[in-house]
Amino acid sequence: MSTARGRGTAAAPRPYRALGVAMCLVTLLAGCTVGPSQRPPVAVRGETVAAPPAPAVPSTPDPVPPLQPQNSSIPFADCTGQAFSALGVAVPAGRDLRVECGELPVPADPLRPERGAVLLAVVRVGEPGGLDRPPLLAVGDSVTGPTVRHALVLGTQVSAAVLEKFTVVGIDRRGAGSDRLDCGRPDARAALVDADPAATSEAELTPLLEQARAVVQGCNITPSIALGSYGSAAGAADVERLRDRLGVAQLSAVGVGDGAGLLAAWAAAAPGAVGRLVLDGPPDPAAPEPDRSTARAAAAEATFDAFAGSCTGSGACPLGADPRAAVTALLDALRARPLAAPDGRRLTAGGAVTAVLNALPEPRSWPALAAATAAAAAGDPVALLDLLEPSLGIDGTFDGRLATACNDNPARLSPPEVAELAEQLRADHPLLGGAIALEQLACAPWPASVTPAAPVATALPPVLVVGTVADPRAPHDGARRVADTLPTGVFVSWQGAGSGAYPRTPCVNAAVDTLLVGGAVPASGTLCPP
């Protein structure tokens, strides 16, 4: 069993601490490649001839909202040096940025505001002297940790044209950062992570269901925690409160992964408050189980293939000529004998697969993943275990991520149904399918959300939806369906891999800048090369 270091038994979410202290406890996460400041050509896959930027649609019945400067009532304070150093974010040469920190009080339980409030960290980052420019809210995926760091990273990556127009704003998601959810038993968390992804029988799954119940029970005994408040529905209400406190009638925003799902829920609930909106890899909330898990397993396997191709294409892949075979051999060896680290942690087959799934969304982490996996195959598990630390280590995100995932997915599968799903996914996607099936078991005892689904908005400005062909968090076809369900959806497809296409690639950057900076609608159906 993987042992988490420094964790207590069961604890309530910690009250808000000084933002600098909270930031210091965030695990370093890799960012994306800095995109060029000029708009690059938009091309389809395989083209080498330069093409003009994505043309605007000649006419649209839904105009792009004008930008509005901030009139914020949030008391922000300069925290530039502290923020960049504590969160491990490097500012590119030639870019001068200022960061200001604040906090936003929100109801601990949106359905029972009398229970009191919690404080969510808020940051804004932009050019010095320009922090009152129109806000561009950046909402990250729950697996990447506090959104305040996501906003800070995005501020170092967006084009100069975006920074001339906007101030990038971030707010922590519920369950992460200053409002970190920490209530499950550490041994129960570890048992779920260490579960063998090859387990497909009810006899193997029933004990895991008991561990899942232990996590939920640990949270239920804490009176101050409203488990249903961790997810996109409550997050959407938080965004609307933030918009009001920033003093703008319409808020522009970019969301990634389930952060894009949160913004889609906000747009449906408050369409009149939506400014220039980009949903980058949103999950399809209408996808039922087991279709949802099946699509995710296929996307995760495709992302692994992209990782393997990147490794072997480098000319010095530590996993050899066949990374899939190397990882499979490691898992077989770990099933026979887990590896012990000098500090007492143990690497199991389940832990190794979880580490792979944690690293796949960010291509910049792939070289480290390859090196860590090769080291484990040689008998040293430390680097691969370290990839689990953001989830299970000190100030880990396991509980918040689990709450968000379970609250956003209303399906609850029984152990026999999970066993059937695991057997099917193992057959079709042998490396990662089993682990994704077991995630449904972790959600089985989680209370179903009582928040009613927001209606589909019928009066939205143009919304740009970006899908990535190999996205382990949000399958490409699901993102396309989200665009199709929006009355003003515009879809752009990136033929690449990882979670979130913006601002990784010049083609996607051009489409996003067309909307955010130019105030025009990019051409729907654009295919962007990898």
Order of alpha helices (4+ residues) and beta strands (2+ residues): alpha-beta-alpha-beta-beta-beta-alpha-alpha-beta-alpha-alpha-alpha-beta-alpha-beta-alpha-alpha-beta-beta-alpha-alpha-alpha-alpha-alpha-alpha-alpha-beta-alpha-beta-alpha-beta
